[in-house]
Amino acid sequence: MIGKKKVFLVACKDYNFYNFRSELILELLKIGFDVTIVCPPGDKIQFFIERGCHFIGHMMDRRGTNPFKDLSLIKTYYKIFKTGKPDIVLSYTTKSVLYSGIACRLLQIPYIVNNAGLLEPSNYNPIVGICLKILYKLGFRDASCMMYQNSRERDVLNELLKNKINYRDIPGSGVNLNSFAYVDYPDETIPIIFNYVGRLVRIKGIDEFLTCAEAIKAKYANTRFVIYGEYDEEFYRQRVDDLQKKGIVEYAGSVMDMKPCIAGAHAVIHASYYEGMTNVVLEHSAMGRVCIGSDIPGVREAINNGKTGFLFPVKDKQALIKVVERFINLPYSEKVIMGKAARKKMEREFDRNIVTNIYLEEIDKIFSNK
């Protein structure tokens, strides 16, 4: 299909490649591409080097939200691409796609964007909001293809780009159905376990989770609320510590392999405010666990309300509490049925092979047109 071409993959963190892009990277190597990973150094880089990838490391403030401070990344990517001369760049994660896209435009390198989470210009002061819109236009308008993870992301960016761009709708990063295999539902005699997985930050719904845990534990002692993730906002540390001392929540910290934690739970609560496509829901669903999520783009696509899980209005703490209580009172057999239905949905709609094949199709188009 394609000769020995150079493919550079760009993201903010090595774990993004390891957790969500490994299948694509290994397939690119198998086909015969010369593959280079571009991101800050991390523990998972060696995995790819051992399999034949090259690595170019650079520094980045992954959590910074000021676009003015991040503009230096354009220069960083420009130097990397000018020296490395990739034939195509595949970019992931919001900060990387913006600035690597501008560098690709300047060097006239074909690039495919997977936006993975739309920044909200309205969340910033007017000047920063205007700058973000300009950056979107500069970073995306010459992309060979935009990979959209949800309908809102597609509609907002297509309007901004005046529908002048090739795009594909994809089921997020998809889920590896072999790695996240179905596991029998936990025994009905043990406490009902609800997971929270993600950074402890307001926009991921940690407030809603903690409020829900307090309300439910007061009424249903036979429940557990377990938190997995790092503190992104120190404000929550004291509150979580206090609730843990009272036996309301359990803080497990950051866990490298979530599969045993998912297998041991009955459900996950994902009260996020914004998502590209939530891997938390995809992974729990693939293993047959019920998902309770906020009714937003990037979550609702992965949950059939009342069949594979439950949706509730975003930021509505009382609605979440009611949904969790509804789940608790379901017969055990219905919980099992919902979990199995969630797995079937992942098999039909969210298999990671779907995403890999879409990428290969778009890459083939780019080189066929050269």
C-alpha positions in Angstrom: 0.0 0.0 0.0 2.6 2.5 1.1 6.4 2.6 1.0 8.8 3.5 3.9 7.3 6.8 5.0 8.0 8.8 8.2 5.1 9.1 10.6 5.4 11.4 13.7 2.8 11.0 16.5 2.5 14.0 18.8 0.8 14.2 22.3 1.2 15.8 25.7 2.1 12.6 27.5 3.5 9.1 26.8 0.6 7.4 28.5 -1.7 8.8 25.9 0.1 6.7 23.3 0.4 3.7 25.5 -3.2 3.6 26.7 -5.0 4.7 23.6 -2.8 4.5 20.5 -0.7 1.4 20.9 -2.8 -0.6 18.4 -2.4 2.0 15.7 1.3 2.5 16.3 2.0 -1.3 16.2 0.0 -1.5 13.0 1.9 1.3 11.4 5.2 -0.5 12.2 3.8 -3.7 10.8 2.8 -2.0 7.5 6.3 -0.6 7.2 6.2 3.0 8.4 9.1 4.7 10.1 7.4 5.8 13.4 8.5 8.5 15.7 6.9 9.4 19.1 7.0 13.1 20.0 6.1 14.0 23.6 7.7 14.8 27.0 9.8 11.9 28.4 8.0 9.2 30.3 8.0 5.7 31.6 6.2 4.2 28.6 8.5 5.4 25.9 10.7 2.4 26.2 7.8 0.1 25.3 7.7 1.8 21.9 11.4 2.0 21.4 11.7 -1.7 22.0 9.2 -2.3 19.2 11.0 -0.2 16.6 9.8 3.4 17.2 12.1 6.4 17.5 11.5 9.0 20.2 12.0 12.8 20.4 11.4 14.3 23.8 10.7 17.9 24.7 9.4 19.8 27.8 5.8 21.0 28.1 3.5 22.4 30.8 0.8 19.9 30.3 -1.7 21.5 32.7 -1.1 25.2 31.9 -4.2 27.0 30.5 -2.7 30.2 29.2 -2.3 30.2 25.4 0.2 33.1 25.5 2.6 31.0 27.6 2.2 28.0 25.3 3.1 29.7 22.1 6.7 28.6 22.4 5.5 25.1 21.6 5.0 26.3 17.9 8.8 26.9 17.8 9.5 23.5 19.5 7.4 21.6 17.0 8.7 23.6 14.1 12.3 22.7 14.9 11.4 19.0 15.5 9.5 18.7 12.2 12.0 20.7 10.2 14.8 18.5 11.4 12.9 15.2 11.3 11.1 15.8 8.0 8.0 13.6 8.7 5.8 12.7 5.7 2.7 13.0 8.0 2.0 14.0 11.6 -0.8 12.5 13.7 -1.6 14.7 16.7 -3.5 14.1 19.9 -4.5 16.0 23.0 -5.7 19.6 22.8 -2.4 21.5 23.4 -0.4 19.3 21.1 -2.9 19.4 18.2 -3.1 23.2 18.3 0.6 24.1 18.2 1.8 21.1 16.1 -0.9 22.0 13.6 0.5 25.5 13.2 4.0 24.1 12.7 2.8 21.6 10.1 1.1 24.4 8.2 4.2 26.5 8.1 6.2 23.5 6.8 3.4 22.2 4.6 3.4 18.7 6.2 0.1 16.8 6.0 -1.4 16.2 9.4 -4.4 14.5 11.0 -5.9 16.0 14.1 -7.6 14.1 16.9 -8.8 17.0 19.1 -9.6 14.9 22.2 -11.4 17.6 24.2 -12.6 21.0 23.0 -11.3 24.0 25.0 -14.1 26.4 25.9 -13.3 30.0 24.8 -16.2 31.2 26.9 -14.4 29.9 30.1 -11.6 32.5 29.6 -11.5 36.3 29.6 -12.6 37.8 26.2 -9.1 38.4 24.9 -7.9 34.9 25.7 -11.2 33.5 24.2 -10.6 35.4 20.9 -7.0 34.1 20.8 -8.2 30.5 21.3 -10.5 30.9 18.3 -7.7 32.2 16.2 -5.4 29.3 17.3 -8.1 26.8 16.3 -8.3 28.3 12.9 -4.5 28.5 12.5 -4.0 25.0 13.8 -6.8 23.1 12.1 -7.9 24.7 8.9 -5.2 23.0 6.7 -5.5 19.6 8.4 -5.8 16.7 6.0 -8.5 15.2 8.3 -10.1 16.2 11.6 -11.1 13.2 13.8 -14.1 14.2 15.8 -14.9 12.4 19.0 -18.4 13.8 19.6 -21.1 15.7 17.7 -20.6 19.0 19.7 -16.9 19.1 18.9 -17.7 18.5 15.3 -20.4 21.1 15.0 -18.4 23.8 16.9 -15.2 23.3 14.9 -16.8 22.8 11.6 -18.7 26.1 12.0 -15.4 27.8 13.0 -13.6 26.3 10.0 -16.6 27.1 7.8 -17.0 23.4 6.8 -14.0 23.6 4.6 -12.2 20.5 6.0 -12.3 16.8 5.6 -13.5 15.1 8.8 -14.4 11.7 10.2 -16.6 10.9 13.2 -14.8 8.4 15.4 -15.9 6.6 18.7 -13.3 8.4 20.8 -10.1 6.4 21.2 -12.2 3.2 21.1 -11.6 0.5 23.7 -9.4 -2.6 23.4 -11.9 -5.3 23.9 -9.2 -7.9 24.6 -7.5 -5.9 27.3 -10.8 -4.8 28.8 -12.5 -8.2 28.6 -15.8 -8.9 30.2 -15.6 -10.0 33.8 -18.5 -11.6 35.8 -20.4 -9.1 37.9 -19.4 -8.8 41.6 -21.2 -11.0 44.0 -24.5 -9.6 45.3 -23.5 -10.2 48.9 -20.7 -7.7 48.9 -21.2 -3.9 49.3 -22.1 -2.0 46.2 -18.9 -0.3 44.9 -19.0 3.0 42.9 -15.8 4.1 41.2 -14.6 7.7 40.5 -11.8 7.6 37.9 -10.1 10.8 36.9 -8.2 13.9 38.0 -9.6 15.5 41.2 -10.7 18.7 39.5 -14.1 20.4 39.4 -14.8 19.9 35.7 -14.4 16.1 36.1 -17.4 16.1 38.5 -15.6 15.4 41.8 -18.0 17.8 43.7 -21.0 15.8 42.4 -19.4 12.5 43.3 -18.5 13.6 46.9 -21.9 15.1 47.5 -23.6 12.0 46.2 -21.4 9.8 48.4 -22.4 11.7 51.5 -26.1 11.5 50.7 -26.1 7.8 49.7 -23.9 6.6 52.6 -26.2 8.2 55.1 -29.0 6.1 53.7 -27.3 3.0 52.4 -24.5 1.8 54.6 -23.8 -1.2 52.4 -22.1 1.0 49.7 -18.5 2.1 49.0 -17.3 5.1 47.0 -13.7 4.7 45.8 -11.7 7.5 44.2 -8.9 6.8 41.7 -6.8 9.7 40.4 -4.4 12.5 41.2 -5.2 15.8 42.8 -5.3 18.5 40.1 -6.8 21.1 42.5 -5.4 20.9 46.0 -8.7 22.4 47.3 -10.2 18.9 47.3 -7.5 17.2 49.4 -8.8 18.3 52.8 -12.4 17.5 51.9 -11.5 14.0 50.6 -9.4 13.4 53.7 -12.3 14.4 56.0 -14.8 12.2 54.2 -12.3 9.3 54.2 -11.9 9.6 58.0 -15.7 9.4 58.3 -15.8 6.3 56.2 -17.8 7.9 53.4 -15.2 7.7 50.6 -11.9 5.7 50.0 -9.1 7.5 48.2 -6.9 5.0 46.3 -4.7 7.4 44.5 -3.4 7.0 40.9 -3.5 3.3 39.8 -1.4 2.1 36.8 -3.7 -0.8 35.9 -7.4 0.0 36.5 -8.7 -3.4 35.2 -8.8 -5.1 38.7 -10.4 -2.0 40.1 -13.1 -2.0 37.4 -13.7 -5.7 37.8 -14.3 -5.3 41.6 -16.8 -2.4 41.1 -20.5 -2.5 40.4 -20.7 0.9 38.6 -18.8 4.0 37.8 -20.0 7.6 38.4 -18.7 9.9 35.7 -20.1 13.4 36.4 -17.8 15.3 34.0 -18.7 18.7 32.6 -16.8 18.3 29.3 -15.4 15.4 27.4 -14.1 14.4 24.0 -15.1 10.8 24.4 -14.9 9.4 27.9 -12.5 6.4 28.1 -13.6 5.9 31.7 -17.1 4.9 30.5 -15.8 2.9 27.6 -13.5 0.8 29.8 -16.0 0.2 32.5 -18.7 -0.7 29.9 -16.3 -3.1 28.1 -15.8 -5.0 31.3 -19.6 -5.2 31.9 -20.0 -2.5 34.5 -22.9 -0.1 34.7 -22.0 3.6 34.0 -23.8 6.6 35.5 -22.8 9.7 33.6 -23.6 13.3 32.9 -25.8 13.9 29.9 -23.1 15.7 27.8 -21.5 15.1 24.4 -18.7 12.6 24.8 -20.6 10.7 27.5 -24.1 10.2 26.2 -22.9 8.5 23.1 -21.5 5.7 25.2 -24.5 5.1 27.4 -28.0 3.9 26.4 -30.0 5.5 29.2 -31.8 2.9 31.2 -30.3 0.0 29.3 -26.5 0.1 29.7 -26.4 2.7 32.4 -27.9 6.0 33.4 -27.6 9.7 32.3 -28.4 12.7 34.5 -28.3 16.5 33.8 -24.8 17.8 34.1 -23.9 19.5 37.5 -27.3 18.4 38.9 -26.3 16.8 42.2 -29.8 15.9 43.3 -30.5 14.2 40.0 -27.3 12.2 40.4 -28.3 11.1 43.9 -31.7 9.9 42.6 -30.1 7.9 39.7 -27.6 6.3 42.1 -30.4 5.4 44.4 -32.4 4.0 41.5 -29.5 1.8 40.6 -29.0 0.5 44.1 -32.6 -0.6 44.3 -32.5 -2.5 41.0 -32.6 -6.3 41.4 -29.2 -7.9 41.2 -30.2 -9.7 38.0 -31.0 -6.4 36.3 -27.7 -5.0 37.2 -26.0 -8.0 35.6 -28.1 -7.6 32.4 -27.2 -3.9 32.2 -23.6 -4.7 32.5 -23.8 -7.3 29.7 -25.7 -4.8 27.5 -22.9 -2.3 28.1 -20.3 -4.8 26.9 -22.4 -5.6 23.8 -22.6 -1.8 23.0 -18.8 -1.5 23.2 -18.4 -4.5 20.8 -20.8 -3.0 18.3 -19.8 0.7 18.4 -16.5 1.3 20.2 -14.0 -1.4 19.3 -10.6 0.3 19.0 -10.0 -1.5 15.7 -12.7 0.8 14.2 -10.5 3.8 15.0 -7.3 2.2 13.8 -9.0 1.3 10.4 -10.3 4.9 10.0 -6.8 6.2 10.5 -5.3 3.8 8.0 -7.9 4.8 5.4 -7.1 8.5 5.9 -3.4 8.0 5.8 -3.7 5.9 2.6 -5.8 8.8 1.0 -3.0 11.3 1.8 -0.3 9.3 0.2 -2.4 8.2 -2.7 -3.0 11.9 -3.6 0.6 12.9 -3.4 
